């Protein structure tokens, strides 16, 4: 993974960092969930249908970020 410009973790809501990028990419593995890229970033994933959200990699990354940052 390439993430030289990203911090390890951010305390901010809806932010991309190394942790969320790693989680996003790991959900693409067929052994995990085999997700797709239906939308990137908080504003775009909010526009997805429930079914699209369930199969969207960034939905899981942003959910983890929201828990960590207490959004």
LINGIBEL-V771322 format. One record per residue. RES is the residue in three letters. SS is DSSP state (helix for helix, strand for strand, loop for the rest). PHI is phi in degrees with one decimal (NA if undefined). BURIAL is 1 if it has 16 or more other ideal C-beta (glycine too) atoms within 10 Angstrom, else 0. Layout:
# LINGIBEL-V771322
<<RES | SS | PHI | BURIAL> <RES | SS | PHI | BURIAL>>
This chain:
# LINGIBEL-V771322
<<UNK | loop | NA | 0> <UNK | loop | -108.6 | 0> <UNK | loop | -149.2 | 0> <UNK | loop | -55.2 | 0> <UNK | loop | -89.5 | 0> <UNK | loop | -106.8 | 1> <UNK | loop | -72.0 | 0> <UNK | loop | -59.4 | 0> <UNK | loop | -141.7 | 0> <UNK | loop | -116.6 | 1> <UNK | loop | -93.1 | 0> <UNK | loop | -88.4 | 0> <UNK | loop | -74.1 | 0> <UNK | loop | 62.2 | 1> <UNK | loop | -109.7 | 1> <UNK | loop | -94.3 | 1> <UNK | loop | -147.8 | 1> <UNK | helix | -63.8 | 0> <UNK | helix | -65.8 | 1> <UNK | helix | -69.3 | 1> <UNK | helix | -65.1 | 1> <UNK | helix | -63.0 | 0> <UNK | helix | -61.5 | 1> <UNK | helix | -53.8 | 1> <UNK | helix | -67.9 | 0> <UNK | helix | -66.7 | 1> <UNK | loop | -70.3 | 1> <UNK | loop | -75.7 | 0> <UNK | loop | -65.4 | 0> <UNK | loop | -63.8 | 0> <UNK | loop | -72.5 | 0> <UNK | loop | -101.6 | 0> <UNK | loop | -138.2 | 0> <UNK | loop | 62.8 | 0> <UNK | loop | -74.9 | 1> <UNK | strand | -118.3 | 0> <UNK | loop | -110.1 | 0> <UNK | loop | -83.4 | 1> <UNK | loop | -173.0 | 1> <UNK | loop | -116.0 | 0> <UNK | loop | 81.8 | 0> <UNK | helix | -56.0 | 1> <UNK | helix | -60.8 | 0> <UNK | helix | -76.4 | 0> <UNK | helix | -72.4 | 1> <UNK | loop | -66.6 | 0> <UNK | loop | -85.9 | 0> <UNK | loop | -77.1 | 1> <UNK | loop | -71.1 | 0> <UNK | helix | -58.2 | 0> <UNK | helix | -62.7 | 0> <UNK | helix | -64.1 | 0> <UNK | helix | -63.6 | 1> <UNK | helix | -67.0 | 0> <UNK | loop | -109.0 | 0> <UNK | strand | -99.1 | 1> <UNK | helix | -59.8 | 1> <UNK | helix | -70.4 | 1> <UNK | helix | -61.1 | 1> <UNK | helix | -70.0 | 1> <UNK | helix | -65.4 | 1> <UNK | helix | -70.8 | 1> <UNK | helix | -63.9 | 0> <UNK | helix | -62.3 | 0> <UNK | helix | -61.8 | 1> <UNK | helix | -63.3 | 0> <UNK | helix | -67.2 | 0> <UNK | helix | -62.1 | 1> <UNK | helix | -87.4 | 0> <UNK | loop | 57.0 | 0> <UNK | loop | -76.7 | 0>>
